[in-house]
Amino acid sequence: MTDAIAYERIGEIAVLKAQNPPVNALGFDIREGLLAGIERAEKDGVKAVLIYGDGRTYFAGADITEFGKPPRGIFLPDLCARIEASPLVVVSALHGTALGGGLEVALASHYRIAVPSARVGLPEVLIGVMPGAGGTQRLPRLIGVEASVDVITSGRQVGAKEALALGILDRIEEGEPREIGLAYTQELLDSGATRRPVSEMPAPEAVDFDALYDKVLKKGRGLLAPAVAVRGIQACCELPFDAGMKRERELFMELMDTDQRQGMIHAFFSERAVSKLPELKGIAPRALASIGVIGGGTMGAGIATAALLAGLPVVMLEMSDEAAEAAKGRIAGNLQGALKRGKISEAQFTQLTEEALTLATDYDALSDVDLVIEAVFEEMSVKKVVFGKLDAVCKKGAILASNTSYLDVNEIAACTSRPEDVIGLHFFSPAHVMKLLEIVVADKTALDVVATGFALGQRLKKISVRAGVCDGFIGNRILATYRKAADHMVLDGASPYQIDKALTDFGFAMGPFAVADLAGLDIGWAVRKRKRAEGMDPRDRDSEYMDKVCEAGNFGQKTGKGYYVYEAGKRGGTPNPEVTDLIAAERAAKGITPRAFTDDEIVTRYMAAMVNEAAKVVGEGIARRPLDVDMTLLFGYGFPRYRGGPLKWADMEGLDKVLATIKNGAQEDDYFWEPAPLLEKLVAEGRSFDDLNKE
Ligand code: COA
């Protein structure tokens, strides 16, 4: 017997305690330990077995680190069958999170009790697979088709109270899992309760599973796992238990073999790894009890909202009383959303807007805050004035942060007497919704300032990514390149609408042109004007057709017209025919004969441009690892999670293939398609981006 399961006999009950921290994942040792524990109990002359977890949780799932590796020891489905078939009465006592394989072990037990704070669920679809140890066969027998489809295809965590009402749990008791489990098991024995295998319960009636499959597939926006899981539930209704289990295994293995599974698991581990910086080990963050925000536009108000919701008092600084009131209005509007969704109560809403938020027009109001984030106009001269004033009023040790999206944070830091306290905190709009936070570390930023940036990110429930200083940092720099690849394809013959469609079919939340309309076309226009004024390289292909759209006062969604025409009250827009005419005119003026692009070619080029720039960003140390880029694109740029991120995608696609696309492009335009040295090196060495993640 392994140490992962401790065995103890208490009267007529054998107690199996799982001890595999941090989350009691059902790895080899735990599985073998459970098997040995059940066998020992059966020989020990007891009447019942109690299973529970030590530490913070019951089994939180199969051990995901074993996925894709050669199988070892007893299979989880066989273990579940063995537990259920035991002649003893088997009880599981749940606390923490009984998820995936964990819930499947609980479902194989004959009775289930939990503490009130316990949560259960089958989140396998969130890592690109489906329940594979009887979850789709046992759960519907307990709670019916409709509830099972909801729980399994959403992967959501179900609270104990709801789980009791649904019939997943038999009882909820306050206390420790061991204590409530023992009392319940004894009570069952005393009342003469017998084994109650879920597999022997009748299966629910079948429904129209083809329609259900189609509906779930559509909702998954390209993610297959939830729809395939529906077929598992179908098997529960249409086949005897053993045949249903066999079918579930086949479907599970189908998903296990997909790139989607690899992408989803890469995302799962990377979102946890991304904010763990070796250089921050043992570095304590500075105290963070209040923050200041300068500028109450959409961005500043979003940042303030996020901070307030995380329990941080905010001083909002604006230029005038009217502007400050307008900022408060925006923040209150954001908080109304949280109120409507039940995230805060009416009383909290009032407390946040009337007490936790302070409006100010004088920099002196910032003299006592621990951290200030400025979200003022994106112009170096303006930023310098702000930082000069902050330097004068902020207390010693206060952190001075800029929300700039591309300006040089070193230059900003240099205009203060305390560059070690200056950092970039780049939020994404709307800042109280978007999960990404780029933490831009300048040359002189102190380590404990970086640590505080990450601590703030964690407090605001963001995915924080460390970025070095360059034009656009990680995300916007890569965006500028792949957006350019799209612009070039438009000049050469593709339409913006075909490109948007090809990329949403690939899995992006939106295509680049729809995104531009949403963000406001004035932003890109200003950048183009700035670049032209600074002097562009003659080899850099420029396009002017959207300037004309902007000159006419059309800036995308906010004005009702851009690449698309938007009708009030309708989601999404229809292609703007004026844009098509302007593109045709520009091609003619430039002497370009338009050619046809296939959707495949569009995706291949767009992705190759993205991967190439990403490889430069990693190669230059702007991003620490490939996974940092992947998480940036996933959480800030609508990249499909089931593809793992651009560099995970590139690994799966084949780096040689991606490099070939880049070299092919270089034959027409060797300025834009200059291969990243890191990509060439990896191809030459036969290595992958993921190899770098593991270094
Ligand atoms: N297999 C292997 N490792 C796992 C794991 C699993 N099923 N679940 C969590 N871990 C690891 C995490 O990677 C993390 O490792 P790290 O400390 O080295 O980064 C550690 O356990 C703690 O997890 P974390 O997510 O940071 O803790 P949390 O308290 O925020 O959340 C869970 C706990 C269980 C809710 C969350 O980890 C989770 O959802 N796990 C996946 C559950 C799942 O999908 N199970 C189904 C698989 S069949």
Residues whose N, C-alpha, C, O or C-beta is under 5 A from the ligand:
A	BS01	COA	P22 V23 A25 A60 G61 A62 D63 I64 T65 T97 L99 G100 G101 P123 E124 R272
